[in-house]
Amino acid sequence: MRNKILGTALLCTLFLSSCTIFETPEIREPKEMQVRILGFDSCFATIRIESHCYNQNRIGFTFKGGELDLMLNEHTIGHAVIDTTFKVAGRSNFMVPIQLKFDANKLGQTNLDFTKNVTVTVDGNMRGTAFGVNRTLPIHYVNQHMINLILPYAL
């Protein structure tokens, strides 16, 4: 009986501590953000961004996707659903692939100047698992970046 109580207490402690030590990873985008244009379909463009992130947690976790809204200079670009799963080591850098389809005509009407810094805003969430505990963590990122558009078939 004593071992059962001790085991339950240990499991509760592990559960509660894993909830507090597994925090949202940091987004660490370089000043020049690479945006690869994958293609055009009618007036819609599909882009891919490899988001640079850092897991500041001591423990590793399994990244299990997420959702985000992307804005440039307060102009909504679109919504992305990330449906990839991969393992992330503790205190390590990792990349999250983000693919997004948006209305290129609508973006053209914003008069965004990609030769200057733009304010990139990302709001959403990510899902992850550590020690069998699933968490949905908020993502909020705002920073100035120079956007480097990489056209299809460019080397």
N, C-alpha and C positions, 0 to 999 in steps of 0.2 A: 504494500500500500504506500509506503514511504517513497519507494522508487518511482511509483506512478505519479505521485504528487511532484516529486523533484523533476521528472521528465516533462510533465505538463508545464511547470514553471520555467524550465529551460527553453521549451518550445515557444512559450509566450514571450520570453525575453528576446529570443532570436527573431521572432516575428515583429515585435515592436521596434527593435533596434534596426532591423533591415528596412523598415519603413522610413526611419529618420536618416539613415546613412546613404540611401540611394536617392540622390537629388538629380534634377535636370542637368544634363551635360551642358557645357558652355559652347556657344557658337563662336568660332574664331576665324572668321573670314578674312582673307588678305585684303588690303586696300583695293587691289585690282581684282574684281570678281569676274571669273570666267563663266560666260553664258554661251553654251553651244546651241545653235539653231539646228534642230534635227530635220525640219522640213516644213513645208507649207501645204495646206489643204484648203482650197478656196481662199477665204480671207483669214483663216486661222493658222497660227504658227505654233509649232511644238518646240519647246526648249528643254534643255537638261542642264542642271546645276549640280556640281559635286560640292555639297556643303561641308566645310571643315569644322569638325567638332572636337571637343576634349572632354573625356570622362574624368572629372576631378575626384570622383569617388574612389575609395580604397579598394572597393570590390568591383568585379566585373559584372556585366549583365548581358542579357540577350535583348538586342534591339528588335522590336516586333512591329515596326511601322508607325504611322501617324498621319496627321492631316495638318495642312497649313494654308494660310492665305498670304499672298505676296503683294506688297504695295511698293511702288516707286514714286517718291515725292508725293505721297498721299493719293496717288491714282491706283485704284485696285487693278491688279494685273490678272489675278485668277486664283483658283483653289487647286491644291494638289493633294492627292492621296498617295501616301508612300506605303507600298505593300511588300516591302522587302524585310527579310529577317536575317540577322547575323549576330555573332558574338563580339562583345567589346571587352577588352581587358581593363582592369583597374588602372587609373592614372595613365591613360593612353589617348593618343590622337586617333581619330577615325573619320571616315567620309560617309555622308549620307547622300545617296543619289535621289535627286528630286526631278521629276519630269512634269511639265505643265503645258497645257494647251490654252491659248488665249486668242482673243480677237485682235489681230494685227491692225485692222482699220481703226478700231477704237483707241488702241495705243498710239497710233499715228496722229490722232486728233488731240492728244495731250501736249504736244510740242515739247516733249522731254528731249533734253540735249545730252546725248551720251558722250559728248566730248568733255563734259564736266562731271564732277561728283554728283551723285543722286543719293537721296535718302532711301535706304532699303529697310522696309519694315516687314517682319515676319511674325505672325500670330497663329498659334495652333496648339497642337499637343503631340506627344510621342508616347508610345507604349513600350514598356520594357519589363523584363522579369529577372529577378535576382533571388536566389535561394528559394525558388518556387513561389515567390510573392510577385504578383502582377501589379504594376502601377501604371497609371496614366498621368503623365507629367506635363505641365504647361510649358509652352515655348513662347517667348517674347523677345524679339531682337530688333534693335533700331541702330543703324550706323550709316555713315557716309561711305560710298564706294564709287570707284570708277568702273563702269561696266565695259567689259571687253567682249564684244559679240563675235563669236566664231561661227562663220558661215558654213553651210554644208559642203563637204568635200574639201574644205580648206585644211592645209597641213600645218 
